[in-house]
Amino acid sequence: MFHQTLTVLAALLIGACASSAQTKTYDIVVYGDSAAAVAAALQAKRQGSTVVLVNTTTFLGGMTCSGLSASDIFHREAVGGVAREIYGRIGQHYGKTYVDYFEPHVAQGAIDALVKESGLEVVMDEQLDRGPGGVAKQGDRITSFRTLSGKVYAAKVFIDASYVGDLMAAAGVSYAVGREPNAQFGETLNGMQRGDDKPRTHYTQKDKDHFIKDVDPYVKPGDPTSGLLPFVYAEDPVKGAGDHRIQAYNYRLCVTTDPAKRLPFAKPAGYRELDHEMLLRNFEAGDLRFPSLLHKLPNGKTDWNSMHAVGTDYVGANWEYPEASYARRREIEAAHELYIRGHLWTLANHPRVPESIRKQASAYGLCNDEFKPRGGFSPMIYIREARRLQGAYVMTELDCKGKRTPPEPVALASFGLDSHAVRYFVTKRGFLERDGVIWNVPPRPYGVSYRSLIPKKEECANLLVPVCLSATHAAHGSIRMEPVFMQLGQAAAMAAGIAVRDTLAVQDVPYGRVRDLLKEANLPVVWTAPAKSKKAK
């Protein structure tokens, strides 16, 4: 018995030593998979904080390096700081001062070089342990978190710059998933959104968001007893009502028509024609528009995004994603990839696709010099929306439209209030329609409040959230651009540095001091229209 006790004590001591050896302590720990995480960590390093970037993927830069190559900057003058440095470095590659439409590998090179030159400590492919004890708190402060590999990261302040908000959620702060009802915040664009249930002659070829032809929703056309096509719902949305659903995800693709670089779209294993029946019927109903938003990139490449009634958005297949386990997320990602690869092959090859569409689609292919380990296919699913913090201030449609002024701005946003489709449903007339689509351009760039990056003080006093920030579904649709996220990440690190030096809660950081740092870093927070405002092309 005595020897057994010694053995147990020895094992406990060895375990404790091993655990202690794996714990590293910093002023600031940045957790995430985004370009915002890179911007935050670089700022923390530059200001003299001890910092580590715990990156959840095998590469840096998130969607900026994963095919989102048309960066959706409406006003270049509204972008500064690290974001502008990155676009400037990308521009240098092309012999220009600034580029915001670029090849993914060029963006990757720019970010990797910037990080390497900084001497920033980065750990790759480390995911938060979301189980019990994965995040340790004392009172209202996070003390450390553990990754799945067993490493423990302790800090005075934490920044969750992930696209899904896992650290935020595990820390026990309030957040939302889905669409708020319009009435909750006095909005008009939140909640369920639907097209008018009128004959499709009501719509024109210019309507990029809805069906412009009547398309049958049933497995056997005209027979409701045969069941609905995949991801079609019988429920008719109540306009403006809230729900748990989120806008569609896809993969942003970098494609080319250059025969020397083009990888033809291949029919994927597991392909089912039924998954693309809606697309085929839409063509057969007479909608002959090419179902893609194409942005030209340098060197004969193109950014391919979803557009029109049935595109690369896998509508309705992502609702579980924000709260799902890692294993379930991988399944959802695989399903999206299968759908999109199938969509591309269908466009280029299926005999039910009009010849003009097939000819255009088959001219494109994935690029053999992009994302080589994945055969030209992007490594990261485009998470347009996941969890959203419910923090000290909630950004709403009113802020975006200039109907109120957000307090303590730390970045400018200007993109349209934008939501891709959330689901397909059957109208009372018995045809397909899309729920969730919104598009409304703000009258001018507007400030994003520092208060929207911080939780309620009683919930957590040392956490900042620049990506899954406190905003309604409608407002988040405008803020969610990569340049804005990068600027918010950098601002979050500035505030974190002040909180560390003065032992303050992030909620008590004096805004004036953050504002001074923003000015030094050339991060604009109040819009002053230039003599000739240059809109990105």
N, C-alpha and C positions, 0 to 999 in steps of 0.2 A: 504494500500500500504506500509505504514511504517513497519507494522508487517511482511508483506511478505518479505521486504528487510532484516529485522533482521533475519528472518528464513533462507533466502538464505545465508547470511553472516555466520551464525552459522554453517550451513551445510558445507560451504567451509572450515571454521576453523577446524571443527571436521575431515573432510577429510584430510586436510593438516597435522594435528597432527597424524592421523592414518598412513598416508604415511610415515611421518618422523619416527614414532615409528618402522616401518618395515624396515627401511634402516639401514644396518650395513656396517661399513667401515673397511677395512683391508689394509695391505700393498699389499697382493697378493690374488686374487681370482682364484681358479682353477675350471674350469667348464668341466664336462665330465663324461663318463660312462666306462672308460677304466682303465686297470692297470697302464697305463702311468699317468693318473690323480692322482692315489694313490701315485705313486713314486714322482711326482712333489710336491704334497701337503706335503708329509713326509719330503722331502728335505727342503721345505720352512719353515716348523715347526722347523726342526733341526738347521737351520741357524739363527733362532731368528726372523724371519719375522712373523707378524700377518697374519694368513691365514685361509681360509675356503675352504673346498672341497664341491662344489655344485654338488652332484652326481645325475644324471638324472634317475637312476633306483632304484630298491628296494634292491639292493645288491651291494657290492664293487667288483672290480677286472675285470669287463668286460669279454672278451672272455677267459682270463686265468682261470676264474671260471665257464665258461659256456660250457665246453665240448671240448675246444681246448687244449686237454691234452697232445698232442705230440707237444712240443713247438718249433720244427724246429730250433734247435741250431746246426749249423754245426761245430762251434768251441767254446767249453766252455770257452777257454781262452779269447775270445772276449767279454765276459759278465762280468760286474762288478756292483758295487753300490747296490741300492735297489733291482734290479732284481736278483742279485746273493744272496742277503739276503733271498728273498722270496723262491728261489729254494733251498737254504740251509735249511730253516725252513721246507719246504716240505720234504726234505731228512731226517731231524731229525725224522719225523713221521714214516719213514720206516727204521730207524736205519742206515741211510747212511749220508754222508756229503753233498751230492748234488744230486738232482733228477730233471730231466726235462721231464719225462713221469710219469704222476700222475693221481690220481682220482680227479674229480672236487671238491668234498666236502673237500678234504685235502687241496687243493689250497685255497679254501674259508676260511678255518680255519686259515691257515698261514697268509693270508692278513688281516683278521679281527683281529687277535691277534696283529699283528704288528701295526695296526692303533690304537687299544685300548690302547696299552702300550705307544704309543707316546702322547696321550692326544690330538690328532688332532681333530679340530672341523669339523664335517661332517654333512651336511643336505642331506637327502635322498629323492628321487622321486620328484625332482624339475626340471621342464623343462623351458627353456628360452621362454619368450614371444617374438615370432618372428614377432609380429605385429608392427605397427607404435609406436615409442617411447619405444620399448622393450629394445633397447640399446641406451644409451645417450652418446653423444660425444661432446667435446668442442675442436674445431679445429681438430688436428690430434690425439687426445687422447680419449679413452673410459673413461668415468667417472663412469658409473654404468650400470647394466642391471637389468631388472625386470623378475621375473618368472611368470608362469601362476597363481600361488597362490597369487600374489601381493607383494611378498617379493622383496626388492631391495638390491642389493649388490654393494657397491662402493669400489674402490681400486685404488692404484697407478699403478699397473701392473696386467694384466689379462693373464691367460693361457687357451687356448682352447684345451683341451685334449680329445675332443669327437671324435667318429668314423666318424661323418658326417660333422663336421665343421660348426655347426649352428651359434655359436657366431662369428666366423670369417666372415661368410657371412653377418650376420646382422650388423656387424661393417663396412661393405662397402669396404672391401679389395678385391683385384683381386684374382680370383680362376678359376680353370678349372674343367670341368666334361667331362669324355670321353677320347678318344684316340687322341693324337696329330699325325699329319702326320709325317712320318719318316724324311722328308726333313726339318721340322721346327728346329730340334736340331741335325741334322746329325746322326740320329740313324738308326738301321736296324730292331729292334724288336718292334717298336711302330706301331701305326695304325692298320689297318685290317690285319689279319693273317689267312691264309687258307691252308688246306692240298692240295696236288697235285691232280688234277682231272684225276686220272688214275684208271684202274681196281684195286679192293681192294687187289689183289694178290701183289700189290706194297708194302703193309703194312704187318707186321708180328704180332704175338701174343704179342711181346714186346712193340709195339706201344701203350702206355697207353692213348694217347690223341685223336686219330682219330677213325673213323669207319674203321674196317678192313674187313667188308663185305658190299656189296651193299644193301642198305635199302631203300625201296620205301617211298617217302615223302607225298603221297596223302592219303586223308581220305579213298577213295576207291582205293586200289592198282592199279596202271597203268592208272588211270583216272584223268588227270589234272583238268577236269571240276568239280570234286567232292570237290576241295579245298585242302588246305594244312593242315597237322597235326598242333596241337597247337604250337605256338611259332616257326614255321618254316617260313622262308622268301624266296621269289623267287629271291630277289636281290642277284647277284653274287658279292662278295666283290672284291674291287680293292686293291690288296696287298699294304700295306704301307700307304693307304689313311686314313685321320683322320675322326672321327665321334663323336657323342655324347654318344655312348654306353659304358657300363662298364662291367667288368667281373662278372660272376655269383656269387650269394650268395647261401648259404645253412644254415642248422643248423648242427653244429658238435655234434655228438651223442656219448654218453657213453653207451656201450652195454655189455652184459655178456652172457655166456653160463651156468652159475651156476643156477641150478634149484631153489635154495633157494632164489635167488635174481632176477631171470629173469621174466620180464613182457612181455608175448608174443605180437608180433606185431599185433595190432587190425585193422580191416577195418574201416577207419574213416567215419563219417557222411559226405555226399557230395562227396563220391568217384565216379569218372568217369573213366571207362576203357579207354576212348579215350585219357586221359591225360597220359596214360602209354603204349599207342599203339606203340610208338617208341621203348620202351624197349622190348616189346614182339616181335616185328618184328626183332629187332636186334638179339635176341636169335634164332628166327626161320630162320634167314639168316645164322646162323652158328657160331656167336660169343658167345662162351660158357664160356668166362671169368667172374669171379665173379666181379660185377661192384662196387667195393669198395676198398679203400685204408685202410687197417686195421693195427693199431699200438697196440701192446700189452701194457697194463697198469698193475699195481699191482693188486693183489687180484682177478685174473681171469676176469678182465674187458678189454675192447677194445675200442680204439678211432676209430670211423667209419667216414670216409670222402669219398667224391665223387671220382670216378676214371672211366676210360674208356669212351666209347662213350655215355652212358646214365646212370648217377648215381643220387646221391641226390642233385646235383646242379640243381636249377630250372632256366635253361638257358633262358635269355631274359625277365624274369619276374620282373626284378629289376631296369630297366633303369630309372624309375621315382623317385626312392627312395631318392637320395640325396637332391632333391629340393622339395619333396612332403610335404604336410601338415602332422601334427602328425596323424590325422585321416587316411589319405591315407597310411601312413607308416604302421599303424596297419593292414590295409587291405592287404597290400603287404606281411607283415609278416605272417598273417593268411593263405594267399594263399600258401606261401612257406611251412608252417607247414602241410597243407592239402596234398600238393603234396608229401612231404617226407614221411608222415605217409602212404599215398597210395602206394608209391614206395616200402616201407618196406613190407607192407602186400602183395603186388603183388609178390615180390620176394619169399616170404615164402609160398604163398598159391595158386597163379593162375595156373590153369592147363596148360596154354600155356608156362609156365616157365619150362625149363628142370628139371627133377626130381633131378639131382645132385645139381643144384642151389637151388631149393626149400629146399632140405635137409640141405644144409649149412646155408641158411638164417634163416630157422625156428629154428635152434639150438640157435640162438641169440634172445635177447629181451632187452628192456630198463631195467634199474636198479631200483629196488624198494627202494634203499637207496641213490639215486641221484635225485636232483630236485623234491623232494616229492610233492610240491604243483602242479606240472605239470605232475604228473604221470611218471616221469623219463625222460621227454622231456626237452631239453635245454631251458632256459628262454630268450636267446638272439640270434637273427639272426646273422650270420657271415658276417659282412660288410667288404668284402675284399677290397673295394675301394669305395670312394664316391667323395666328393669335394677334390680338391688338391690346396693348396695355390700357387699363382704365386708371389713369393716373391723376396727377394734380390738376391738369387742364386737358380737356378733350377738344382736339381740333375737329371742327365740323364744316359742313358745306358753307356756313355763313362766313367763316374765316377765308375760305378759298375764293368766295365771290366778292370779298371786300365789304360785306355787310357788317362786319365787326373787325376790330383790330386785335390780333392775338398779343398777349403780353410777353415781354422779354424774348423777342425773336432772336434765333441763333442761325438761321439759314433762310434762303428764299426758295420757294417752289413756284412753278408756273404751268405745269402740264395740266391738261384737261382733267376734270373729274371723270374718271374712266373706269368702267367695269365691263369686262367681257361677260359673255353669257354665263348664267349660273345653272340653268337647266332648260331642257326642252319640255314643252307641255302641249296638250291637245286643247285647241280652242273650242268654244261652244259650236262653232261651225264644223268641227271635226277634222281640222288640219293642224299641222305643226306650227309652233311659234317658239320664240326664245324669251325666256325670263331673265332679267337681271342687267340688260345692257343699258349703260348710261354713257353719255359724252357731253360735257359742258365745259367750255374753255373759260377760265377766270379772266376778268378784265385786265389784270396786270399781275406780275409776280407779287407774292404775298409772303409774310414772315411765318415761320414755323416756331412755335413757342418752346422755350427751354422747359417750361412746366409740363409739356407733353412728353418729355423724355424721362420723367421721374415718377416713381410710384407715390402713392399717398405715404406720408412720413411714417405713420404708425405701422405700415405694412413692411417697408424696407427703407432704411436710411442711407444705404451705401450701394445702390444699384442705379444704373442709367441704361435706357433702352432706346437707341437711336433708329432701329429698323422696325421692330414691332411696336412702334410708338403709340401714344394715346391719341387715337383718332377714330372717328366713325368710319364705317365701311365706305361711305361716299367720299369723305375727305382723304382717307388713305389712298383711294384710287388716283388722286392727284399728286400726293406727296411721294408715292412709291417709286420714284425714278432713281436710278443708280447715282447720278451726280448729287442729288439731294441727300440720299442716304450717306454718301461719303462726307458731305459737309456736316451733317448731323452727328456722325461718328466722331469727327474731329472736334466739334464743339463739346460733345460729351466728355472727351478726354481732357479738354481744357478745364471744365468744371470739376472733373474728378481730381485733377492735379491740385486745384485750390482746396478741395475738400480734404485731401491727404495732408497738405502742408499745414492747414489750420485746424485739423481735426474737427471738421464740420460734417453735418449731415448734408447730402447732396441737395436737399430741399432748402438749406440755409446758406448756400453759396451765394454771395452777393452778385447780382446780375451785372452790375457795373464793371466788376473785375473780369468777368467772362467777355463782356463787350469789348473791353480794351484788348484782350487777347485775340478776339475775332478780327479786330481792325488790323492788328499787327500781322496776322496771317492772311490778310486780304480776303476775308470771308464776308461778303456783303449781307446785310440783314434788313436793310430798308431800300426799297426800289426807287431809283431815280432814273427815269428814262433817258437814255443817251440821245444825242442829237439825231442819230440814225440808228435805231435799234435793229440789230441784225438777227433775224430769226434763222435758226439752224436749218440747213437744207440736207 
